[in-house]
Amino acid sequence: MCLGIPGRIVEITDFDNYLAKVDVNGVQRTISVRLLENDMPQPEDWVLVHVGFAMAKIDETEALLTLAAVKKLGDAYAAELEAFDSSAIV
């Protein structure tokens, strides 16, 4: 099963290449925000992250509810966080 994980934008690190640093449950990673170039996220915005890409902007309420629901999934959530932690756009 593939999951999108809510993450909060920490900073836009490379405007030209659409890269941003995102915090997902305390783990910070650089992701691509190119798919959102028409509605660029700003620091403190929440996005739904999947395989290194921000797929959609979401509000904080949706992000927190989603994180709570995903945590209940247990092993699937842990596997998704491990995949997120081991992936990086360099």
Backbone as JSON Lines, residues from 0, in Angstrom:
{"i":0,"aa":"M","n":[0.85,-1.17,0.0],"ca":[0.0,0.0,0.0],"c":[0.9,1.23,0.0]}
{"i":1,"aa":"C","n":[0.54,2.22,-0.78],"ca":[1.28,3.48,-0.82],"c":[0.49,4.54,-0.07]}
{"i":2,"aa":"L","n":[1.21,5.3,0.73],"ca":[0.57,6.33,1.52],"c":[1.19,7.68,1.23]}
{"i":3,"aa":"G","n":[0.37,8.71,1.25],"ca":[0.88,10.07,1.25],"c":[0.93,10.52,2.69]}
{"i":4,"aa":"I","n":[2.04,11.09,3.09],"ca":[2.24,11.5,4.48],"c":[2.24,13.02,4.56]}
{"i":5,"aa":"P","n":[1.47,13.59,5.48],"ca":[1.5,15.05,5.65],"c":[2.86,15.51,6.17]}
{"i":6,"aa":"G","n":[3.34,16.58,5.59],"ca":[4.58,17.19,6.04],"c":[4.45,18.71,6.0]}
{"i":7,"aa":"R","n":[5.18,19.37,6.88],"ca":[5.13,20.84,6.93],"c":[6.37,21.39,6.23]}
{"i":8,"aa":"I","n":[6.15,22.34,5.33],"ca":[7.26,22.98,4.63],"c":[8.09,23.78,5.63]}
{"i":9,"aa":"V","n":[9.39,23.51,5.67],"ca":[10.3,24.24,6.53],"c":[10.84,25.46,5.78]}
{"i":10,"aa":"E","n":[11.29,25.21,4.54],"ca":[11.79,26.3,3.7],"c":[11.83,25.86,2.25]}
{"i":11,"aa":"I","n":[11.75,26.83,1.36],"ca":[11.99,26.56,-0.06],"c":[13.5,26.7,-0.22]}
{"i":12,"aa":"T","n":[14.16,25.61,-0.6],"ca":[15.62,25.6,-0.64],"c":[16.18,25.95,-2.01]}
{"i":13,"aa":"D","n":[15.41,25.73,-3.06],"ca":[15.88,26.0,-4.42],"c":[14.67,26.35,-5.29]}
{"i":14,"aa":"F","n":[14.43,27.65,-5.45],"ca":[13.26,28.11,-6.22],"c":[13.34,27.65,-7.67]}
{"i":15,"aa":"D","n":[14.52,27.73,-8.28],"ca":[14.67,27.39,-9.69],"c":[14.36,25.93,-9.99]}
{"i":16,"aa":"N","n":[14.69,25.06,-9.04],"ca":[14.46,23.62,-9.24],"c":[13.29,23.09,-8.43]}
{"i":17,"aa":"Y","n":[12.52,24.0,-7.83],"ca":[11.3,23.63,-7.1],"c":[11.57,22.63,-5.97]}
{"i":18,"aa":"L","n":[12.59,22.9,-5.18],"ca":[12.92,22.02,-4.06],"c":[12.62,22.71,-2.74]}
{"i":19,"aa":"A","n":[12.13,21.93,-1.79],"ca":[11.8,22.46,-0.47],"c":[12.2,21.45,0.59]}
{"i":20,"aa":"K","n":[12.5,21.97,1.77],"ca":[12.75,21.1,2.92],"c":[11.43,20.95,3.64]}
{"i":21,"aa":"V","n":[11.08,19.7,3.93],"ca":[9.82,19.4,4.6],"c":[10.11,18.61,5.87]}
{"i":22,"aa":"D","n":[9.29,18.82,6.88],"ca":[9.39,18.08,8.13],"c":[8.23,17.11,8.21]}
{"i":23,"aa":"V","n":[8.56,15.83,8.27],"ca":[7.55,14.79,8.43],"c":[7.84,14.07,9.74]}
{"i":24,"aa":"N","n":[7.03,14.37,10.73],"ca":[7.17,13.68,12.02],"c":[8.58,13.81,12.6]}
{"i":25,"aa":"G","n":[9.18,14.98,12.46],"ca":[10.51,15.21,13.01],"c":[11.66,14.89,12.08]}
{"i":26,"aa":"V","n":[11.37,14.26,10.95],"ca":[12.4,13.93,9.96],"c":[12.33,14.98,8.86]}
{"i":27,"aa":"Q","n":[13.46,15.65,8.61],"ca":[13.49,16.66,7.55],"c":[14.17,16.09,6.32]}
{"i":28,"aa":"R","n":[13.56,16.4,5.17],"ca":[14.06,15.88,3.9],"c":[13.75,16.89,2.82]}
{"i":29,"aa":"T","n":[14.57,16.91,1.78],"ca":[14.31,17.76,0.63],"c":[13.38,17.01,-0.32]}
{"i":30,"aa":"I","n":[12.33,17.71,-0.76],"ca":[11.36,17.13,-1.69],"c":[11.16,18.08,-2.86]}
{"i":31,"aa":"S","n":[10.54,17.57,-3.89],"ca":[10.17,18.4,-5.04],"c":[8.76,18.97,-4.82]}
{"i":32,"aa":"V","n":[8.62,20.26,-5.09],"ca":[7.29,20.89,-5.03],"c":[6.85,21.31,-6.44]}
{"i":33,"aa":"R","n":[7.5,20.77,-7.45],"ca":[7.21,21.15,-8.84],"c":[5.75,20.89,-9.22]}
{"i":34,"aa":"L","n":[5.17,19.83,-8.7],"ca":[3.77,19.54,-9.04],"c":[2.83,20.61,-8.52]}
{"i":35,"aa":"L","n":[3.31,21.45,-7.61],"ca":[2.48,22.51,-7.04],"c":[2.93,23.89,-7.51]}
{"i":36,"aa":"E","n":[3.64,23.95,-8.64],"ca":[4.2,25.23,-9.08],"c":[3.14,26.3,-9.31]}
{"i":37,"aa":"N","n":[1.91,25.93,-9.6],"ca":[0.84,26.92,-9.78],"c":[0.23,27.39,-8.47]}
{"i":38,"aa":"D","n":[0.55,26.71,-7.39],"ca":[0.09,27.08,-6.05],"c":[1.21,26.75,-5.06]}
{"i":39,"aa":"M","n":[2.36,27.41,-5.27],"ca":[3.57,27.09,-4.51],"c":[3.34,27.17,-3.0]}
{"i":40,"aa":"P","n":[3.73,26.11,-2.3],"ca":[3.65,26.16,-0.85],"c":[4.7,27.11,-0.29]}
{"i":41,"aa":"Q","n":[4.4,27.64,0.86],"ca":[5.3,28.55,1.58],"c":[5.67,27.88,2.9]}
{"i":42,"aa":"P","n":[6.75,28.37,3.55],"ca":[7.09,27.82,4.86],"c":[5.87,27.82,5.79]}
{"i":43,"aa":"E","n":[5.73,26.75,6.53],"ca":[4.64,26.48,7.47],"c":[3.4,25.88,6.8]}
{"i":44,"aa":"D","n":[3.34,25.85,5.46],"ca":[2.23,25.18,4.78],"c":[2.39,23.67,4.94]}
{"i":45,"aa":"W","n":[1.27,22.98,4.93],"ca":[1.25,21.53,4.97],"c":[1.05,21.0,3.55]}
{"i":46,"aa":"V","n":[1.77,19.91,3.23],"ca":[1.63,19.26,1.94],"c":[1.52,17.76,2.16]}
{"i":47,"aa":"L","n":[0.95,17.08,1.2],"ca":[0.88,15.63,1.21],"c":[2.06,15.12,0.4]}
{"i":48,"aa":"V","n":[2.95,14.35,1.04],"ca":[4.21,13.91,0.42],"c":[4.12,12.43,0.06]}
{"i":49,"aa":"H","n":[4.54,12.12,-1.16],"ca":[4.61,10.73,-1.61],"c":[5.84,10.59,-2.5]}
{"i":50,"aa":"V","n":[6.68,9.63,-2.21],"ca":[7.91,9.32,-2.94],"c":[8.71,10.56,-3.33]}
{"i":51,"aa":"G","n":[8.88,11.48,-2.39],"ca":[9.73,12.63,-2.63],"c":[9.09,13.8,-3.33]}
{"i":52,"aa":"F","n":[7.77,13.74,-3.53],"ca":[7.05,14.82,-4.2],"c":[5.91,15.32,-3.33]}
{"i":53,"aa":"A","n":[5.73,16.63,-3.29],"ca":[4.53,17.2,-2.68],"c":[3.41,17.04,-3.7]}
{"i":54,"aa":"M","n":[2.39,16.3,-3.33],"ca":[1.29,16.0,-4.26],"c":[0.17,17.02,-4.18]}
{"i":55,"aa":"A","n":[-0.04,17.6,-2.98],"ca":[-1.14,18.55,-2.78],"c":[-0.88,19.35,-1.52]}
{"i":56,"aa":"K","n":[-1.4,20.57,-1.5],"ca":[-1.4,21.35,-0.27],"c":[-2.63,20.94,0.53]}
{"i":57,"aa":"I","n":[-2.46,20.84,1.84],"ca":[-3.59,20.51,2.71],"c":[-3.56,21.46,3.9]}
{"i":58,"aa":"D","n":[-4.7,21.61,4.55],"ca":[-4.71,22.5,5.72],"c":[-4.24,21.73,6.96]}
{"i":59,"aa":"E","n":[-3.94,22.48,8.0],"ca":[-3.37,21.88,9.21],"c":[-4.31,20.86,9.85]}
{"i":60,"aa":"T","n":[-5.6,21.15,9.86],"ca":[-6.57,20.22,10.45],"c":[-6.53,18.89,9.72]}
{"i":61,"aa":"E","n":[-6.56,18.94,8.39],"ca":[-6.51,17.72,7.59],"c":[-5.18,16.98,7.83]}
{"i":62,"aa":"A","n":[-4.09,17.74,7.92],"ca":[-2.78,17.13,8.14],"c":[-2.74,16.38,9.47]}
{"i":63,"aa":"L","n":[-3.21,17.03,10.52],"ca":[-3.17,16.4,11.85],"c":[-4.11,15.2,11.94]}
{"i":64,"aa":"L","n":[-5.28,15.31,11.33],"ca":[-6.21,14.17,11.31],"c":[-5.61,13.0,10.52]}
{"i":65,"aa":"T","n":[-4.98,13.31,9.4],"ca":[-4.36,12.27,8.58],"c":[-3.21,11.61,9.32]}
{"i":66,"aa":"L","n":[-2.36,12.41,9.98],"ca":[-1.26,11.83,10.75],"c":[-1.78,10.9,11.84]}
{"i":67,"aa":"A","n":[-2.83,11.31,12.52],"ca":[-3.42,10.47,13.58],"c":[-3.95,9.17,13.0]}
{"i":68,"aa":"A","n":[-4.63,9.25,11.85],"ca":[-5.18,8.05,11.22],"c":[-4.06,7.13,10.73]}
{"i":69,"aa":"V","n":[-3.04,7.72,10.14],"ca":[-1.94,6.92,9.61],"c":[-1.18,6.23,10.73]}
{"i":70,"aa":"K","n":[-1.02,6.89,11.86],"ca":[-0.32,6.27,12.99],"c":[-1.03,5.01,13.45]}
{"i":71,"aa":"K","n":[-2.34,4.97,13.29],"ca":[-3.11,3.79,13.68],"c":[-2.83,2.6,12.76]}
{"i":72,"aa":"L","n":[-2.27,2.87,11.6],"ca":[-1.99,1.78,10.66],"c":[-0.76,0.97,11.07]}
{"i":73,"aa":"G","n":[0.0,1.49,12.02],"ca":[1.12,0.73,12.57],"c":[2.23,0.44,11.59]}
{"i":74,"aa":"D","n":[2.36,-0.82,11.2],"ca":[3.48,-1.26,10.37],"c":[3.53,-0.54,9.03]}
{"i":75,"aa":"A","n":[2.4,-0.32,8.41],"ca":[2.39,0.36,7.11],"c":[2.93,1.77,7.27]}
{"i":76,"aa":"Y","n":[2.57,2.44,8.35],"ca":[3.06,3.8,8.62],"c":[4.56,3.78,8.87]}
{"i":77,"aa":"A","n":[5.03,2.82,9.66],"ca":[6.46,2.73,9.95],"c":[7.25,2.48,8.67]}
{"i":78,"aa":"A","n":[6.73,1.62,7.8],"ca":[7.4,1.35,6.54],"c":[7.45,2.59,5.66]}
{"i":79,"aa":"E","n":[6.37,3.36,5.64],"ca":[6.34,4.59,4.84],"c":[7.33,5.61,5.38]}
{"i":80,"aa":"L","n":[7.4,5.75,6.7],"ca":[8.37,6.68,7.29],"c":[9.81,6.23,7.03]}
{"i":81,"aa":"E","n":[10.05,4.92,7.08],"ca":[11.38,4.41,6.76],"c":[11.74,4.73,5.32]}
{"i":82,"aa":"A","n":[10.79,4.54,4.41],"ca":[11.03,4.86,3.0],"c":[11.31,6.34,2.83]}
{"i":83,"aa":"F","n":[10.56,7.17,3.54],"ca":[10.77,8.62,3.47],"c":[12.15,8.97,4.01]}
{"i":84,"aa":"D","n":[12.51,8.36,5.14],"ca":[13.79,8.67,5.77],"c":[14.97,8.23,4.91]}
{"i":85,"aa":"S","n":[14.81,7.15,4.16],"ca":[15.92,6.64,3.36],"c":[15.98,7.23,1.96]}
{"i":86,"aa":"S","n":[14.98,8.0,1.58],"ca":[14.99,8.62,0.25],"c":[15.4,10.07,0.38]}
{"i":87,"aa":"A","n":[16.02,10.56,-0.65],"ca":[16.42,11.97,-0.65],"c":[16.62,12.43,-2.08]}
{"i":88,"aa":"I","n":[16.27,13.66,-2.33],"ca":[16.58,14.29,-3.61],"c":[17.83,15.1,-3.37]}
{"i":89,"aa":"V","n":[18.86,14.8,-4.1],"ca":[20.14,15.49,-3.88],"c":[20.43,16.44,-5.02]}
